[in-house]
Protein backbone atom coordinates (compact mmCIF):
# COMPACT_ATOMS: atom_id res chain seq x y z
CA UNK A 1 0.00 0.00 0.00
CA UNK A 2 1.14 3.54 -0.75
CA UNK A 3 0.42 5.90 2.16
CA UNK A 4 0.68 9.69 2.10
CA UNK A 5 1.37 11.35 5.47
CA UNK A 6 0.85 15.09 5.97
CA UNK A 7 2.65 16.32 9.07
CA UNK A 8 5.92 17.22 10.76
CA UNK A 9 9.24 15.76 9.64
CA UNK A 10 10.94 16.61 12.93
CA UNK A 11 12.77 13.77 14.63
CA UNK A 12 10.80 12.14 17.47
CA UNK A 13 7.53 13.71 16.32
CA UNK A 14 4.33 11.68 15.98
CA UNK A 15 4.63 11.78 12.19
CA UNK A 16 8.25 10.64 12.28
CA UNK A 17 7.20 7.54 14.20
CA UNK A 18 4.11 6.65 12.16
CA UNK A 19 6.12 6.99 8.95
CA UNK A 20 8.81 4.75 10.45
CA UNK A 21 6.19 2.19 11.44
CA UNK A 22 4.41 2.18 8.07
CA UNK A 23 7.77 1.54 6.41
CA UNK A 24 8.54 -1.33 8.78
CA UNK A 25 5.11 -2.73 7.99
CA UNK A 26 6.30 -2.86 4.37
CA UNK A 27 4.25 0.06 3.03
CA UNK A 28 5.49 2.78 0.68
CA UNK A 29 5.27 6.22 2.29
CA UNK A 30 5.10 9.72 0.82
CA UNK A 31 5.71 12.17 3.65
CA UNK A 32 5.03 15.87 3.11
CA UNK A 33 5.26 18.81 5.52
CA UNK A 34 4.32 22.48 5.23
CA UNK A 35 8.02 23.34 5.10
CA UNK A 36 8.28 21.37 1.82
CA UNK A 37 6.04 23.97 0.15
CA UNK A 38 7.01 27.19 1.88
CA UNK A 39 9.71 28.63 4.12
CA UNK A 40 7.03 29.06 6.75
CA UNK A 41 7.07 26.10 9.11
CA UNK A 42 4.11 24.69 11.01
CA UNK A 43 4.31 27.19 13.87
CA UNK A 44 4.50 30.17 11.50
CA UNK A 45 1.62 28.84 9.42
CA UNK A 46 -0.60 29.52 12.42
CA UNK A 47 0.01 33.24 11.98
CA UNK A 48 -0.47 33.00 8.21
CA UNK A 49 -3.97 31.70 8.85
CA UNK A 50 -4.71 34.57 11.19
CA UNK A 51 -3.38 37.23 8.81
CA UNK A 52 -4.20 35.92 5.33
CA UNK A 53 -6.71 33.18 4.61
CA UNK A 54 -5.93 33.45 0.87
CA UNK A 55 -2.24 32.74 1.44
CA UNK A 56 -3.14 29.86 3.71
CA UNK A 57 -5.41 28.38 1.03
CA UNK A 58 -2.66 28.83 -1.58
CA UNK A 59 -0.12 26.93 0.52
CA UNK A 60 -2.47 24.07 1.36
CA UNK A 61 -3.74 23.85 -2.22
CA UNK A 62 -0.15 23.18 -3.30
CA UNK A 63 0.13 20.51 -0.62
CA UNK A 64 -3.10 18.90 -1.81
CA UNK A 65 -1.87 18.63 -5.40
CA UNK A 66 1.48 17.22 -4.28
CA UNK A 67 -0.43 14.44 -2.54
CA UNK A 68 -2.79 13.95 -5.48
CA UNK A 69 0.20 13.54 -7.84
CA UNK A 70 1.37 10.57 -5.78
CA UNK A 71 -1.94 8.66 -6.20
CA UNK A 72 -1.74 7.08 -2.73
CA UNK A 73 -4.03 4.34 -1.43
CA UNK A 74 -4.46 6.12 1.91
CA UNK A 75 -3.91 9.67 3.21
CA UNK A 76 -3.12 10.25 6.90
CA UNK A 77 -3.16 13.83 8.24
CA UNK A 78 -2.06 14.94 11.69
CA UNK A 79 -1.92 18.75 11.84
CA UNK A 80 -5.01 20.38 13.32
CA UNK A 81 -4.64 23.56 11.24
CA UNK A 82 -4.85 21.94 7.79
CA UNK A 83 -7.01 24.18 5.61
CA UNK A 84 -10.23 22.29 4.69
CA UNK A 85 -9.54 23.00 0.99
CA UNK A 86 -6.74 20.40 1.17
CA UNK A 87 -9.04 17.56 2.12
CA UNK A 88 -11.79 18.67 -0.25
CA UNK A 89 -9.38 18.70 -3.21
CA UNK A 90 -7.91 15.31 -2.32
CA UNK A 91 -11.39 13.80 -2.00
CA UNK A 92 -12.41 15.39 -5.29
CA UNK A 93 -9.45 14.01 -7.26
CA UNK A 94 -8.81 10.70 -5.48
CA UNK A 95 -12.16 8.94 -5.54
CA UNK A 96 -12.72 6.15 -3.00
CA UNK A 97 -9.35 6.74 -1.31
CA UNK A 98 -9.72 7.03 2.48
CA UNK A 99 -8.46 10.28 3.96
CA UNK A 100 -8.15 10.13 7.74
CA UNK A 101 -7.17 12.47 10.54
CA UNK A 102 -5.08 11.27 13.46
CA UNK A 103 -5.36 13.71 16.36
CA UNK A 104 -2.80 13.06 19.13
CA UNK A 105 -3.59 16.05 21.33
CA UNK A 106 -6.01 17.18 24.01
CA UNK A 107 -9.33 18.96 23.64
CA UNK A 108 -7.75 22.44 23.87
CA UNK A 109 -5.77 22.06 20.63
CA UNK A 110 -8.45 22.31 17.94
CA UNK A 111 -7.42 25.85 16.95
CA UNK A 112 -9.95 27.32 14.54
CA UNK A 113 -11.62 23.88 14.28
CA UNK A 114 -10.42 23.25 10.73
CA UNK A 115 -10.76 19.49 11.16
CA UNK A 116 -14.50 19.82 11.83
CA UNK A 117 -14.88 21.63 8.49
CA UNK A 118 -12.91 18.98 6.58
CA UNK A 119 -14.57 15.90 5.04
CA UNK A 120 -12.29 13.23 6.49
CA UNK A 121 -13.54 9.69 6.14
CA UNK A 122 -12.43 8.79 9.67
CA UNK A 123 -11.28 10.87 12.62
CA UNK A 124 -8.96 8.99 14.98
CA UNK A 125 -8.42 10.42 18.46
CA UNK A 126 -6.94 9.21 21.74
CA UNK A 127 -9.52 10.61 24.16
CA UNK A 128 -12.87 8.85 24.65
CA UNK A 129 -14.33 12.21 25.68
CA UNK A 130 -13.39 13.65 22.26
CA UNK A 131 -14.70 10.52 20.53
CA UNK A 132 -18.05 11.00 22.26
CA UNK A 133 -18.64 14.64 21.33
CA UNK A 134 -17.36 14.25 17.76
CA UNK A 135 -19.32 11.08 17.12
CA UNK A 136 -22.51 11.65 19.08
CA UNK A 137 -22.83 15.43 18.90
CA UNK A 138 -21.53 16.14 15.39
CA UNK A 139 -22.17 12.79 13.75
CA UNK A 140 -18.55 12.44 12.58
CA UNK A 141 -17.10 9.00 11.90
CA UNK A 142 -14.76 9.01 14.89
CA UNK A 143 -12.73 6.13 16.29
CA UNK A 144 -10.65 5.65 19.42
CA UNK A 145 -6.92 5.11 18.93
CA UNK A 146 -4.52 5.63 21.86
CA UNK A 147 -0.99 6.95 21.47
CA UNK A 148 2.04 4.67 21.46
CA UNK A 149 5.85 4.56 21.42
CA UNK A 150 8.50 3.66 18.88
CA UNK A 151 10.39 0.66 20.23
CA UNK A 152 13.24 1.34 17.80
CA UNK A 153 13.77 4.79 19.37
CA UNK A 154 12.27 4.67 22.88
CA UNK A 155 14.12 1.72 24.34
CA UNK A 156 16.33 1.00 27.35
CA UNK A 157 19.97 1.98 26.84
CA UNK A 158 22.58 -0.77 26.55
CA UNK A 159 23.65 -0.67 30.20
CA UNK A 160 24.56 -3.70 32.30
CA UNK A 161 24.42 -2.25 35.80
CA UNK A 162 21.27 -0.20 36.32
CA UNK A 163 22.13 0.89 39.86
CA UNK A 164 25.49 2.24 38.70
CA UNK A 165 23.74 4.09 35.89
CA UNK A 166 21.34 5.65 38.40
CA UNK A 167 24.34 6.87 40.38
CA UNK A 168 25.81 8.46 37.24
CA UNK A 169 22.58 10.22 36.26
CA UNK A 170 22.13 11.21 39.93
CA UNK A 171 18.46 12.20 39.71
CA UNK A 172 15.88 11.25 42.28
CA UNK A 173 13.01 12.56 40.15
CA UNK A 174 13.09 13.68 36.51
CA UNK A 175 10.36 15.55 34.63
CA UNK A 176 10.69 16.57 30.99
CA UNK A 177 8.83 18.44 28.27
CA UNK A 178 7.32 21.91 28.07
CA UNK A 179 6.78 23.78 31.31
CA UNK A 180 3.61 25.81 31.79
CA UNK A 181 1.97 27.22 34.96
CA UNK A 182 -0.12 24.13 35.74
CA UNK A 183 2.87 21.79 35.58
CA UNK A 184 4.98 24.33 37.43
CA UNK A 185 2.56 24.43 40.35
CA UNK A 186 2.35 20.66 40.57
CA UNK A 187 6.13 20.24 40.54
CA UNK A 188 6.48 23.05 43.07
CA UNK A 189 4.50 20.91 45.51
CA UNK A 190 7.12 18.19 45.16
CA UNK A 191 9.95 20.65 45.74
CA UNK A 192 8.23 22.01 48.85
CA UNK A 193 8.10 18.43 50.14
CA UNK A 194 11.92 18.32 49.90
CA UNK A 195 11.99 16.11 46.82
CA UNK A 196 14.92 16.64 44.49
CA UNK A 197 13.53 17.27 40.97
CA UNK A 198 15.60 17.69 37.80
CA UNK A 199 13.89 19.23 34.77
CA UNK A 200 14.62 18.75 31.05
CA UNK A 201 12.95 20.53 28.15
CA UNK A 202 11.50 23.98 27.64
CA UNK A 203 11.06 26.35 30.58
CA UNK A 204 8.16 28.77 30.99
CA UNK A 205 9.32 32.03 29.38
CA UNK A 206 6.08 33.94 29.97
CA UNK A 207 5.55 33.30 33.67
CA UNK A 208 8.84 31.98 35.04
CA UNK A 209 9.06 30.57 38.54
CA UNK A 210 12.54 30.94 40.04
CA UNK A 211 12.44 27.69 42.00
CA UNK A 212 11.38 25.83 38.86
CA UNK A 213 13.80 27.65 36.55
CA UNK A 214 16.85 26.72 38.60
CA UNK A 215 15.95 23.04 38.37
CA UNK A 216 16.27 23.01 34.57
CA UNK A 217 19.24 21.23 33.03
CA UNK A 218 19.02 23.43 29.90
CA UNK A 219 18.75 20.35 27.72
CA UNK A 220 15.93 19.15 25.46
CA UNK A 221 16.15 15.36 25.39
CA UNK A 222 15.22 13.16 22.43
CA UNK A 223 16.16 9.75 21.07
CA UNK A 224 18.95 7.81 22.79
CA UNK A 225 19.70 10.67 25.17
CA UNK A 226 16.07 10.67 26.38
CA UNK A 227 16.29 6.94 27.09
CA UNK A 228 19.58 7.39 28.93
CA UNK A 229 18.20 10.10 31.23
CA UNK A 230 14.83 8.45 31.93
CA UNK A 231 16.32 5.00 32.54
CA UNK A 232 18.87 6.50 34.91
CA UNK A 233 16.36 8.47 36.97
CA UNK A 234 15.01 6.75 40.05
CA UNK A 235 11.56 8.09 39.21
CA UNK A 236 10.15 9.84 36.14
CA UNK A 237 7.33 12.19 37.13
CA UNK A 238 4.68 12.72 34.45
CA UNK A 239 1.81 15.08 35.20
CA UNK A 240 -0.64 15.33 32.30
CA UNK A 241 -2.06 18.53 30.85
CA UNK A 242 -5.37 19.43 32.50
CA UNK A 243 -7.16 19.02 29.15
CA UNK A 244 -6.28 15.31 29.00
CA UNK A 245 -9.85 14.43 30.01
CA UNK A 246 -9.75 10.64 29.70
CA UNK A 247 -6.44 9.99 28.03
CA UNK A 248 -2.71 10.19 28.67
CA UNK A 249 0.13 11.95 26.88
CA UNK A 250 2.63 10.31 24.56
CA UNK A 251 5.29 10.56 27.27
CA UNK A 252 3.33 7.98 29.25
CA UNK A 253 4.11 5.38 26.56
CA UNK A 254 7.64 6.59 25.85
CA UNK A 255 8.63 6.37 29.51
CA UNK A 256 7.33 2.81 29.72
CA UNK A 257 9.17 1.97 26.49
CA UNK A 258 12.52 3.09 27.89
CA UNK A 259 12.10 0.80 30.88
CA UNK A 260 11.96 3.74 33.30
CA UNK A 261 9.85 3.83 36.46
CA UNK A 262 6.99 6.31 36.12
CA UNK A 263 4.65 8.06 38.52
CA UNK A 264 1.78 9.91 36.82
CA UNK A 265 -1.76 11.27 37.21
CA UNK A 266 -4.53 8.73 37.58
CA UNK A 267 -6.78 8.32 34.54
CA UNK A 268 -9.30 5.51 34.24
CA UNK A 269 -7.90 4.59 30.81
CA UNK A 270 -4.63 3.54 32.48
CA UNK A 271 -6.43 0.45 33.73
CA UNK A 272 -6.82 -0.47 30.04
CA UNK A 273 -3.22 0.34 29.11
CA UNK A 274 -1.24 -1.20 31.98
CA UNK A 275 -0.68 -4.66 33.44
CA UNK A 276 0.23 -3.07 36.79
CA UNK A 277 -2.60 -1.84 39.08
CA UNK A 278 -2.75 1.97 38.63
CA UNK A 279 -2.74 2.62 42.38
CA UNK A 280 0.87 1.41 42.43
CA UNK A 281 2.15 4.25 40.25
CA UNK A 282 -0.58 6.92 39.84
CA UNK A 283 -1.84 9.74 42.04
CA UNK A 284 -5.13 11.60 42.40
CA UNK A 285 -3.76 14.54 44.39
CA UNK A 286 -0.36 16.07 45.06
CA UNK A 287 -0.05 14.50 48.53
CA UNK A 288 -0.45 11.05 46.98
CA UNK A 289 2.28 11.97 44.50
CA UNK A 290 4.62 13.02 47.31
CA UNK A 291 3.87 9.86 49.30
CA UNK A 292 4.43 7.57 46.29
CA UNK A 293 7.74 9.21 45.41
CA UNK A 294 9.04 8.97 48.97
CA UNK A 295 7.87 5.35 49.19
CA UNK A 296 9.73 4.25 46.05
CA UNK A 297 12.93 6.31 46.30
CA UNK A 298 14.75 3.81 48.51
CA UNK A 299 13.27 0.68 46.88
CA UNK A 300 15.26 0.16 43.65
CA UNK A 301 14.45 -3.54 43.32
CA UNK A 302 10.71 -2.88 43.48
CA UNK A 303 10.97 0.05 41.02
CA UNK A 304 12.96 -2.04 38.55
CA UNK A 305 10.60 -5.01 38.87
CA UNK A 306 7.55 -2.87 38.09
CA UNK A 307 9.33 -1.01 35.25
CA UNK A 308 10.45 -4.28 33.62
CA UNK A 309 6.94 -5.77 33.79
CA UNK A 310 5.51 -2.65 32.19
CA UNK A 311 8.22 -2.57 29.52
CA UNK A 312 7.48 -6.12 28.40
CA UNK A 313 3.72 -5.52 28.41
CA UNK A 314 3.98 -2.28 26.46
CA UNK A 315 6.25 -3.92 23.88
CA UNK A 316 3.50 -6.47 23.30
CA UNK A 317 0.61 -4.00 23.19
CA UNK A 318 1.53 -0.35 22.63
CA UNK A 319 4.17 0.16 19.94
CA UNK A 320 3.53 2.37 16.90
CA UNK A 321 3.82 -0.72 14.70
CA UNK A 322 0.90 -2.27 16.59
CA UNK A 323 -1.05 1.00 16.60
CA UNK A 324 -0.63 1.65 12.86
CA UNK A 325 -1.73 -1.90 12.09
CA UNK A 326 -4.78 -1.29 14.27
CA UNK A 327 -5.49 1.88 12.26
CA UNK A 328 -5.26 -0.05 8.99
CA UNK A 329 -7.49 -2.81 10.35
CA UNK A 330 -10.13 -0.25 11.39
CA UNK A 331 -10.22 1.06 7.81
TILO-870319 format. One record per residue (C-alpha): x, y, z. Coordinates in steps of 0.05 Angstrom, whole numbers, plus 32768, in hexadecimal, padded with zeros to 4 digits. Example, Ala and Ser with C-alpha at 12.3 -4.5 7.8 and 13.67 -1.06 7.14 Angstrom:
<pts>
80F67FA6809C81117FEB808F
</pts>
This chain:
<pts>
800080008000801780477FF180088076802B800E80C2802A801B80E3806D8011812E80778035814680B58076815880D780B9813B80C180DB814C810380FF8113812580D880F3815D809781128146805780EA8140805D80EC80F480A580D580F680908097811C8052808580F3807A808C80B380B0805F80D1807C802C80E58058802C80A1809B801F808080AB7FE580B080667FC980A0807E7FC7805780558001803D806E8038800E8069807C802E806680C28010807280F380498065813D803E80698178806E805681C2806980A081D3806680A681AB8024807981DF8003808C8220802680C2823D8052808D82458087808D820A80B6805281EE80DC805682208115805A825B80E68020824180BC7FF4824E80F88000829980F07FF7829480A47FB1827A80B17FA282B380E07FBC82E980B07FAC82CE806B7F7A8298805C7F89829D80117FD3828F801D7FC18255804A7F94823880157FCB82417FE07FFE821B800A7FCF81E1801B7FB581DD7FD47FFD81D07FBE8003819A7FF47FC2817A7FDC7FDB81757F94801E81587FAA7FF781217FCD7FC881177F928004810F7F63801B80D37F8C7FD980AD7F847FDD808E7FC97FAF80577FE37FA7807A80267FB280C180407FC280CD808A7FC1811580A57FD7812B80EA7FDA817780ED7F9C8198810A7FA381D780E17F9F81B7809C7F7481E480707F3381BE805E7F4181CC80147F79819880177F4B815F802A7F1481757FFB7F4481767FC07F6281327FD27F1C81147FD87F0881347F967F4381187F6F7F5080D67F927F0D80B37F917F02807B7FC47F4580877FE67F3E808D80327F5780CE804F7F5D80CB809B7F7180F980D37F9A80E1810D7F95811281477FC88105817F7FB8814181AB7F88815881E07F45817B81D97F6581C181DD7F8D81B9819D7F5781BE81677F6C820581537F39822281237F1881DE811E7F3081D180D77F29818680DF7EDE818C80ED7ED681B180AA7EFE817C80847EDD813E80657F0A810980827EF180C2807B7F0780B080C17F1E80D980FC7F4D80B4812C7F5880D081717F7580B881B37F4280D481E37EFF80B181ED7EE180F482027EF4811181BD7EDA80D2819B7E9780DC81BD7E8B812581AB7EA5811D81637E7E80DE81567E3E80E9817E7E378135817A7E51814381347E45810081137E8D80F980FC7EAA80B480EE7ED980B4812A7F01807B81467F2B807181847F768066817B7FA6807181B57FEC808B81AD8029805D81AD8075805B81AC80AA8049817A80D0800D81958109801B816481138060818380F5805D81CA811A802281E7814780148223818F8028821981C47FF1821381D97FF3825C81EB7FB6828681E87FD382CC81A97FFC82D681BB8012831D81FE802D830681DB805282CE81AB8071830081E780898328820480A982E981C480CC82D581BB80E0831F817180F4831A813E80E1834E810480FB83238106811282DA80CF813782B580D6814B826C80B181718235809281B68231808881DC827280488204827C8027822082BB7FFE81E382CB803981B482C8806481E782ED803381E98327802F819D832B807B8195832B808281CD835D805A81A2838E808E816C838780C7819D839380A581B883D180A2817183EB80EE816E83E680F0814283A8812A814D837A810F815983338138816282F48116818182B781248177826D8103819B823380E681E0822980DD820F826480A3823F826C80BA8281824C807A82A78257806F829A82A180B1828082BD80B58263830380FB826B832180F9822A834880E4820583098114822982DB815182168304813F81CD82FF814581CC82B3818181A98295817C81D5825681778197822A813F817F81FD8143813381FC8130810781C1814380C381A5817B809C81C8818A80D581F7814180D582108146808B821E818880948243816C80CA8271812980A9827F81468064828B8179808282BA814780A982E3812C8087832180E780A2831080CB80C582D3809380F482E7805E80FE82B18024812E82C07FF3813382867FD7817382697F958185828A7F71817C82477F82813282447F3B812182587F3D80D582527F7F80C882317FCA80CC823D800380EF821A803580CE81EB806A80D38221804380A082498052806C821380998084820580AD807F824E80938038825280B78027821280FA803E822E80F28010826A80EF804B829A80C5804D82D9808C807E82D2805D80A18302802480C682E07FDD80E182E87FA580AF82F07F7880A682B37F46806E82AD7F62805C82687FA38047828A7F7F800982A37F787FF782597FC0800782467FE77FE882807FF27FA3829D80057FC382E07FCC7FDB830E7FC9802783057FC9803483508011801C8351802B805583257FF4808A831D7FDB80C383497F9980E883507FB5812383787FF9814183857FFF812283CB7FF780DD83AC802E80EF837A805C810483B2804D80C583DA80598097839E809B80B8838C80B580B383D3809D806B83D880C3805583998103807E839E8127804C83CA8109800E83AA81318003836981217FB9836280D67FC6836680DB8001833481037FD7830380D47F9C830980977FC782FA80BB7FEC82C180D17FAA82A0808B7F8D82A4806E7FCB828480A47FCD824E80967F868238804A7F92823880507FD28211807D7FB281DE80467F7F81D2800C7FB081D0801F7FF981C580538003818F8047802F8152804C7FF2812680127FD3814C7FEB8014814C7FF3802181017FDD7FDA80F27FA07FE6811D7F92802680F57F977FFF80B47F6A7FC880CF7F357FFB80E47F348015809C
</pts>
